[in-house]
Amino acid sequence: MILWGKPFAITFETVSGCNLQCPGCETGIGALERKSGLMDTDEFLLVLNKLPKTVFHINLHAQGEPLLHNDIGNFIRLARQRKIFVSMSTNGTLLNQSIAQTLINAGLNHIIVSLDGFDQKSYSEYRKGGDFDTVVNNTKELIRLRKKSGKNSPFVEIQTVVTKHNENHLNSIKRIAKSIGADVFTLKTAYVPDLSSLPSYFTNNKKYRRYKTSKNGTLSSIKKPPRFCFRQRSGFVVLNNMDVVPCCFDKNARWKIGNLTSDSFESILKNEKSILLQKLLQSKNPPLMCENCI
């Protein structure tokens, strides 16, 4: 079997842990079976030095809140020194003035801030443990500091996970994002960790669903898993312990294909498990993680 191309985008799980308990997240509901922890900065640097020249984009988030890492600014700086575009997604609750300035100074290119409500009640239905006003004020301060610094980055994206608690007020959230000064406002369909039943936040409007329901109440993805997976070939996920998994939907590392403390990118791309995964993706029986893929 021939495997074409090399990755151009890598996700680094700088933190596997979170300060919130969102119901649409394995970490938030305590269903992450892997050991939580922080990525070591020296190991991150080791991996950066191993990156193929084809890689030009990295994400610093996976199954956790990246701003829980005290050295996140250094992660960004090390990547930017190699002229790599750096993105990050955060719940925004920890994005205080000091951290915001650190992100700006380090050269972060793109930040996604989750704002999943139009007031505290609607927001906390999904972002359990979070504070709506804190996220709004933190994001506003980030944009103020960016302007004061005379920089255009990070590009600030306000993103809303559409739930039944906010689906009728999306224009209100969009207006809030505009008033803050965000560069763009985007919507995201809600992920469901357990497909055996409908979650409490499931939308009424089918336009904002990524799942269809069966007569017995179980869920399945509206889209069938692709016979060719572009994401699996364009990049993969490096977990906090340097284990490598093929995709962000492999939450519990069932498809570990290597570890970058000992393996090279080239050997991971060509090893038996990677080749087997490619074969399964092109078969009628793809891996279980593909059942929840959008």
C-alpha positions as CSV (number, residue, x, y, z in Angstrom):
1,M,0.0,0.0,0.0
2,I,1.3,3.5,-0.9
3,L,1.0,6.3,1.6
4,W,1.1,9.7,-0.1
5,G,2.3,13.0,1.3
6,K,3.6,14.3,4.7
7,P,1.7,16.2,7.4
8,F,1.4,19.9,7.3
9,A,-0.6,20.5,10.5
10,I,0.1,19.0,13.9
11,T,-2.0,19.3,17.1
12,F,-0.2,19.3,20.4
13,E,-2.1,18.5,23.6
14,T,-0.3,20.9,25.8
15,V,-2.8,20.1,28.6
16,S,-5.1,17.2,29.2
17,G,-7.3,18.7,31.9
18,C,-9.7,21.5,32.3
19,N,-11.2,24.0,34.8
20,L,-14.7,23.5,33.5
21,Q,-17.1,20.5,33.3
22,C,-18.8,20.8,29.9
23,P,-21.2,17.9,29.1
24,G,-20.0,17.7,25.5
25,C,-16.4,16.8,26.4
26,E,-14.8,13.6,27.7
27,T,-12.5,15.7,29.9
28,G,-15.4,17.7,31.3
29,I,-17.5,14.7,32.2
30,G,-14.6,12.7,33.6
31,A,-14.7,10.1,30.8
32,L,-11.1,10.6,29.6
33,E,-9.4,7.3,30.4
34,R,-5.9,8.6,29.9
35,K,-3.8,10.2,32.6
36,S,-4.2,13.9,32.7
37,G,-1.2,16.2,32.8
38,L,1.0,18.9,31.2
39,M,3.3,18.5,28.2
40,D,6.9,19.0,29.1
41,T,8.5,22.1,27.4
42,D,11.8,20.3,26.6
43,E,9.9,17.4,25.0
44,F,7.9,19.9,23.0
45,L,11.1,21.5,21.8
46,L,12.4,18.0,20.9
47,V,9.4,17.4,18.7
48,L,9.6,20.8,17.1
49,N,13.1,19.9,16.0
50,K,11.8,16.7,14.5
51,L,9.1,18.3,12.5
52,P,9.1,17.7,8.8
53,K,9.7,20.8,6.7
54,T,6.1,20.4,5.4
55,V,4.6,21.4,8.7
56,F,3.5,25.1,8.8
57,H,0.6,25.0,11.3
58,I,0.2,23.8,14.8
59,N,-2.6,23.8,17.3
60,L,-1.9,23.9,21.0
61,H,-5.1,22.4,22.3
62,A,-6.7,19.0,22.3
63,Q,-8.5,17.4,25.3
64,G,-7.9,20.3,27.7
65,E,-7.6,24.0,28.4
66,P,-4.2,25.2,27.2
67,L,-4.1,28.3,29.4
68,L,-3.7,25.9,32.4
69,H,-0.1,25.5,31.3
70,N,2.2,28.0,32.9
71,D,4.7,27.8,30.1
72,I,2.2,28.3,27.2
73,G,3.9,31.5,26.1
74,N,7.1,29.7,25.6
75,F,5.4,27.0,23.5
76,I,4.1,29.7,21.2
77,R,7.5,31.5,21.1
78,L,9.4,28.4,20.2
79,A,7.1,27.5,17.4
80,R,7.0,31.1,16.0
81,Q,10.8,31.2,16.0
82,R,10.5,28.4,13.3
83,K,7.9,30.5,11.4
84,I,5.1,28.1,12.2
85,F,1.5,29.5,12.3
86,V,0.2,28.8,15.9
87,S,-3.5,28.5,16.8
88,M,-5.2,27.9,20.1
89,S,-8.7,27.3,21.4
90,T,-9.7,28.3,24.9
91,N,-12.8,28.7,27.1
92,G,-11.5,32.1,27.9
93,T,-12.1,32.0,31.7
94,L,-8.3,32.2,32.5
95,L,-7.5,34.7,29.8
96,N,-6.6,37.5,32.3
97,Q,-4.6,40.6,31.4
98,S,-1.2,39.0,32.2
99,I,-1.9,35.9,30.1
100,A,-3.3,38.0,27.3
101,Q,-0.2,40.1,27.1
102,T,2.0,36.9,27.2
103,L,0.1,35.5,24.2
104,I,0.5,38.7,22.2
105,N,4.2,39.1,23.0
106,A,4.8,35.4,22.2
107,G,3.3,35.9,18.7
108,L,0.2,33.8,18.8
109,N,-1.4,33.9,15.4
110,H,-5.0,32.8,16.0
111,I,-7.1,32.3,19.1
112,I,-10.6,30.8,19.4
113,V,-12.6,31.9,22.4
114,S,-15.7,29.8,23.3
115,L,-18.8,31.9,24.1
116,D,-21.7,29.5,24.2
117,G,-24.5,31.8,25.5
118,F,-25.9,35.3,25.5
119,D,-26.0,35.6,29.3
120,Q,-24.8,33.7,32.3
121,K,-27.8,31.4,32.4
122,S,-27.6,30.2,28.8
123,Y,-23.8,30.1,28.9
124,S,-23.6,28.0,32.1
125,E,-26.0,25.4,30.8
126,Y,-23.1,24.1,28.6
127,R,-19.9,25.8,30.0
128,K,-20.5,24.4,33.5
129,G,-18.3,26.2,36.1
130,G,-17.6,29.2,33.8
131,D,-18.6,32.8,34.1
132,F,-20.1,34.6,31.1
133,D,-19.0,38.2,32.1
134,T,-15.4,37.0,32.8
135,V,-15.1,35.5,29.3
136,V,-16.5,38.6,27.6
137,N,-14.3,41.0,29.6
138,N,-11.2,38.9,29.1
139,T,-11.7,38.8,25.4
140,K,-12.3,42.5,25.2
141,E,-9.1,43.1,27.2
142,L,-7.1,40.9,24.9
143,I,-8.3,42.9,21.9
144,R,-7.5,46.2,23.7
145,L,-4.0,45.0,24.5
146,R,-3.4,43.8,20.9
147,K,-4.4,47.2,19.6
148,K,-2.2,49.0,22.2
149,S,0.7,46.7,21.2
150,G,0.3,47.8,17.6
151,K,-0.1,44.2,16.4
152,N,-2.7,42.5,14.2
153,S,-2.4,39.1,16.0
154,P,-3.7,37.0,17.5
155,F,-6.7,36.9,15.1
156,V,-9.6,36.6,17.5
157,E,-12.4,34.2,16.7
158,I,-15.5,34.0,18.9
159,Q,-17.0,30.6,18.5
160,T,-20.4,29.4,19.8
161,V,-21.3,25.7,20.2
162,V,-25.0,25.7,19.2
163,T,-27.2,24.1,21.9
164,K,-30.9,24.1,22.6
165,H,-30.1,26.8,25.3
166,N,-28.8,29.3,22.8
167,E,-30.0,28.3,19.3
168,N,-32.7,31.0,19.3
169,H,-30.4,33.7,20.3
170,L,-27.4,33.3,18.0
171,N,-27.8,36.8,16.6
172,S,-27.6,38.2,20.1
173,I,-24.3,36.4,20.6
174,K,-23.0,37.6,17.3
175,R,-23.8,41.2,18.3
176,I,-21.9,40.6,21.6
177,A,-18.9,39.3,19.6
178,K,-19.0,42.4,17.3
179,S,-19.2,44.7,20.3
180,I,-16.2,43.1,21.8
181,G,-14.2,43.7,18.6
182,A,-13.7,40.1,17.6
183,D,-12.4,39.6,14.1
184,V,-14.9,36.8,13.3
185,F,-17.9,35.0,14.8
186,T,-18.4,31.3,14.0
187,L,-20.9,28.6,14.9
188,K,-20.0,25.0,15.7
189,T,-22.3,22.0,16.0
190,A,-22.2,20.2,19.3
191,Y,-20.2,17.0,19.9
192,V,-21.8,14.2,21.9
193,P,-19.4,11.9,23.7
194,D,-21.9,9.1,24.3
195,L,-24.0,8.2,21.2
196,S,-26.3,5.9,23.2
197,S,-28.8,8.6,24.2
198,L,-29.8,12.2,23.5
199,P,-27.9,14.8,25.6
200,S,-29.6,17.6,27.5
201,Y,-28.1,20.2,25.2
202,F,-29.2,18.6,21.9
203,T,-30.6,21.3,19.5
204,N,-34.1,21.3,18.3
205,N,-33.1,22.9,15.0
206,K,-31.8,20.1,12.7
207,K,-29.7,22.7,10.9
208,Y,-27.3,22.7,13.8
209,R,-27.0,19.0,14.3
210,R,-24.2,16.7,13.3
211,Y,-26.2,13.6,14.3
212,K,-29.4,11.8,13.3
213,T,-31.5,9.9,15.8
214,S,-32.8,6.3,15.5
215,K,-36.1,5.0,16.8
216,N,-34.4,3.6,19.9
217,G,-32.9,7.0,20.8
218,T,-29.3,6.3,19.8
219,L,-27.3,8.8,17.7
220,S,-25.2,8.4,14.6
221,S,-23.3,10.8,12.5
222,I,-25.3,12.4,9.6
223,K,-22.2,12.0,7.4
224,K,-20.8,8.6,6.7
225,P,-17.0,8.2,7.5
226,P,-15.0,9.0,4.3
227,R,-13.3,6.2,2.4
228,F,-10.3,8.5,2.3
229,C,-9.5,10.5,5.4
230,F,-7.8,13.8,4.5
231,R,-7.3,14.7,8.1
232,Q,-5.4,11.5,8.9
233,R,-2.9,12.3,6.2
234,S,-2.6,16.0,6.7
235,G,-1.7,15.8,10.3
236,F,-2.1,14.0,13.6
237,V,-2.2,14.6,17.4
238,V,0.7,14.6,19.8
239,L,-0.7,13.9,23.3
240,N,0.7,15.4,26.5
241,N,3.0,12.3,27.0
242,M,4.3,12.4,23.4
243,D,2.1,9.5,22.3
244,V,0.8,10.0,18.7
245,V,-2.8,9.4,17.6
246,P,-4.1,9.9,14.1
247,C,-7.0,12.1,14.9
248,C,-8.6,14.4,17.5
249,F,-11.6,12.0,17.6
250,D,-9.4,9.3,19.2
251,K,-10.0,10.8,22.6
252,N,-8.7,7.8,24.7
253,A,-5.7,6.9,22.4
254,R,-7.2,3.6,21.2
255,W,-5.2,4.1,18.0
256,K,-1.7,5.0,19.4
257,I,0.6,4.9,16.3
258,G,3.9,5.9,18.0
259,N,5.7,8.1,20.6
260,L,7.8,11.0,19.5
261,T,10.3,10.7,22.3
262,S,11.7,7.6,20.5
263,D,10.1,7.5,17.1
264,S,10.6,9.8,14.1
265,F,7.7,11.2,12.1
266,E,8.8,9.2,9.1
267,S,8.7,5.9,10.9
268,I,5.3,6.7,12.4
269,L,3.8,7.4,9.0
270,K,5.1,4.2,7.6
271,N,4.7,1.7,10.5
272,E,2.3,-1.2,10.5
273,K,-0.4,0.4,12.6
274,S,-0.6,3.5,10.3
275,I,-0.8,1.3,7.2
276,L,-3.5,-0.8,8.9
277,L,-5.5,2.3,9.8
278,Q,-5.3,3.5,6.2
279,K,-6.6,0.1,5.0
280,L,-9.5,0.2,7.5
281,L,-10.4,3.7,6.5
282,Q,-10.9,2.6,2.9
283,S,-12.9,-0.5,4.0
284,K,-16.5,-0.9,5.0
285,N,-15.5,-1.3,8.6
286,P,-13.6,1.9,9.7
287,P,-12.4,2.3,13.3
288,L,-15.0,3.1,16.0
289,M,-13.6,6.6,16.4
290,C,-14.8,7.4,12.9
291,E,-18.4,6.9,13.9
292,N,-18.3,10.3,15.7
293,C,-16.5,12.1,12.9
294,I,-18.0,15.1,11.2
